[in-house]
């Protein structure tokens, strides 16, 4: 996966002039040699930080950053056909699709759509949105995980 895939290979594409938005960094670690029963891509952890609400131009906003980690285990079976894709691709490509799903869902654009961080009329509304991000980021990540599993790990067998 290209180093700046999370930013459509253009790290400046998600520049925000006032700097008040949610930013995301996704670190992906590939382990292609440790033996595993089944190749897998796992979300391992995340850390988040918020800078508190600030007033700018008559509206309230907050800045936040989220760093998440994904581990990919292929057990040295990278070139083997992926049963979950009906043998349409190899295991390495299949696991990369999981990574792409997660990176897309954790992009700055996706997070800022899911969790608004700007344009609040009051400090209380801004603080409520900031609390909502803190309380709901883990369920959101779990939703991304279930989504990529249901899209990528289901084989429809002919009857």
C-alpha positions as CSV (number, residue, x, y, z in Angstrom):
1,X,0.0,0.0,0.0
2,X,1.4,3.4,-0.9
3,X,2.7,5.5,2.1
4,X,0.1,8.2,1.6
5,X,-2.9,6.0,0.6
6,X,-4.9,7.4,3.5
7,X,-4.7,10.8,1.8
8,X,-5.3,9.6,-1.8
9,X,-1.5,9.7,-2.2
10,X,-1.6,13.5,-1.6
11,X,-1.0,14.3,2.0
12,X,-1.8,18.0,1.4
13,X,-5.2,17.1,0.0
14,X,-6.8,17.2,3.5
15,X,-5.3,20.5,4.5
16,X,-7.6,22.7,6.7
17,X,-6.6,26.3,6.9
18,X,-7.8,26.9,10.4
19,X,-6.6,23.5,11.6
20,X,-9.9,22.8,13.4
21,X,-11.1,19.4,12.3
22,X,-10.5,15.7,13.0
23,X,-7.3,14.3,11.6
24,X,-6.6,10.6,11.3
25,X,-3.4,8.5,10.9
26,X,-3.6,4.8,10.2
27,X,-0.5,2.7,10.8
28,X,-0.4,-0.7,9.0
29,X,2.0,-3.4,10.0
30,X,2.4,-6.4,7.8
31,X,3.6,-9.8,9.3
32,X,4.1,-12.1,6.4
33,X,6.1,-14.8,8.2
34,X,4.5,-15.6,11.6
35,X,2.5,-18.9,11.1
36,X,-1.3,-18.3,11.5
37,X,-4.2,-20.8,11.0
38,X,-6.0,-18.2,8.9
39,X,-4.7,-15.1,7.3
40,X,-6.3,-12.0,8.9
41,X,-6.3,-8.3,9.2
42,X,-6.9,-7.0,12.7
43,X,-7.6,-3.5,14.0
44,X,-5.4,-3.5,17.1
45,X,-5.8,-0.2,18.9
46,X,-6.3,3.5,18.7
47,X,-5.5,6.7,20.5
48,X,-7.4,9.9,20.3
49,X,-6.8,13.4,21.5
50,X,-8.9,16.5,21.4
51,X,-7.8,20.1,22.0
52,X,-11.1,21.5,23.3
53,X,-13.6,23.9,21.8
54,X,-12.5,27.2,20.4
55,X,-14.5,30.1,19.1
56,X,-13.6,31.4,15.6
57,X,-15.7,33.7,13.4
58,X,-18.7,33.5,15.7
59,X,-18.9,29.7,15.6
60,X,-17.5,27.0,17.9
61,X,-15.1,24.3,16.7
62,X,-12.8,21.7,18.0
63,X,-9.6,20.0,16.8
64,X,-9.0,16.2,17.3
65,X,-6.6,13.6,16.1
66,X,-7.0,9.8,16.0
67,X,-4.2,7.4,15.5
68,X,-5.1,3.8,14.8
69,X,-3.2,0.6,14.1
70,X,-3.9,-2.4,11.9
71,X,-1.9,-5.6,11.8
72,X,-2.0,-7.9,8.8
73,X,-1.0,-11.5,9.2
74,X,-0.7,-13.7,6.1
75,X,1.5,-16.5,7.5
76,X,3.6,-16.7,4.4
77,X,0.6,-17.5,2.3
78,X,0.5,-14.3,0.3
79,X,0.3,-15.9,-3.1
80,X,-2.2,-18.6,-2.2
81,X,-5.7,-18.1,-3.6
82,X,-8.2,-16.4,-1.3
83,X,-11.2,-18.7,-0.7
84,X,-13.2,-15.6,0.4
85,X,-12.9,-14.0,-3.0
86,X,-13.9,-17.2,-4.8
87,X,-10.2,-17.5,-5.8
88,X,-10.4,-14.3,-7.7
89,X,-7.3,-12.9,-6.0
90,X,-4.5,-14.1,-3.7
91,X,-4.5,-13.8,0.1
92,X,-2.2,-10.7,0.1
93,X,-4.6,-8.8,-2.2
94,X,-7.6,-10.0,-0.2
95,X,-6.1,-8.7,3.1
96,X,-5.1,-5.4,1.4
97,X,-8.8,-4.9,0.5
98,X,-9.6,-5.1,4.3
99,X,-6.9,-2.5,4.9
100,X,-8.3,-0.2,2.2
101,X,-11.8,-0.5,3.7
102,X,-10.5,0.5,7.1
103,X,-8.3,3.3,5.8
104,X,-11.2,4.7,3.8
105,X,-13.5,4.6,6.8
106,X,-10.8,6.3,9.0
107,X,-10.0,9.0,6.5
108,X,-10.2,12.6,7.6
109,X,-13.1,13.1,5.2
110,X,-15.1,10.1,6.5
111,X,-14.4,11.1,10.2
112,X,-15.4,14.7,9.6
113,X,-18.6,13.6,7.9
114,X,-19.5,11.1,10.7
115,X,-18.4,13.4,13.6
116,X,-18.9,17.1,12.8
117,X,-16.3,19.3,14.6
118,X,-17.1,22.8,13.2
119,X,-19.9,25.4,12.9
120,X,-21.5,25.0,16.4
121,X,-23.7,28.0,17.6
122,X,-22.7,27.5,21.2
123,X,-19.9,26.2,23.3
124,X,-22.2,23.7,24.9
125,X,-23.1,22.2,21.5
126,X,-19.4,22.0,20.6
127,X,-18.6,20.3,23.8
128,X,-21.4,17.8,23.3
129,X,-20.1,17.0,19.8
130,X,-16.6,16.5,21.3
131,X,-17.9,14.1,23.9
132,X,-19.9,12.3,21.2
133,X,-16.7,11.7,19.3
134,X,-14.9,10.4,22.4
135,X,-17.8,8.1,23.3
136,X,-18.6,6.9,19.7
137,X,-15.2,6.4,18.0
138,X,-14.8,2.8,19.3
139,X,-18.3,1.8,18.2
140,X,-17.6,3.4,14.8
141,X,-14.3,1.5,14.5
142,X,-16.2,-1.7,15.4
143,X,-18.8,-0.9,12.7
144,X,-15.9,-0.5,10.1
145,X,-14.5,-3.9,11.2
146,X,-17.8,-5.7,10.9
147,X,-18.5,-4.0,7.5
148,X,-15.3,-5.1,5.9
149,X,-15.7,-8.6,7.3
150,X,-19.2,-8.9,5.9
151,X,-18.2,-7.4,2.5
152,X,-14.9,-9.4,2.1
153,X,-15.2,-12.6,4.1
154,X,-18.5,-14.0,2.8
155,X,-18.5,-16.5,0.0
156,X,-21.7,-17.2,-1.8
157,X,-21.5,-20.9,-2.8
158,X,-23.4,-22.2,-5.8
159,X,-26.2,-24.6,-4.8
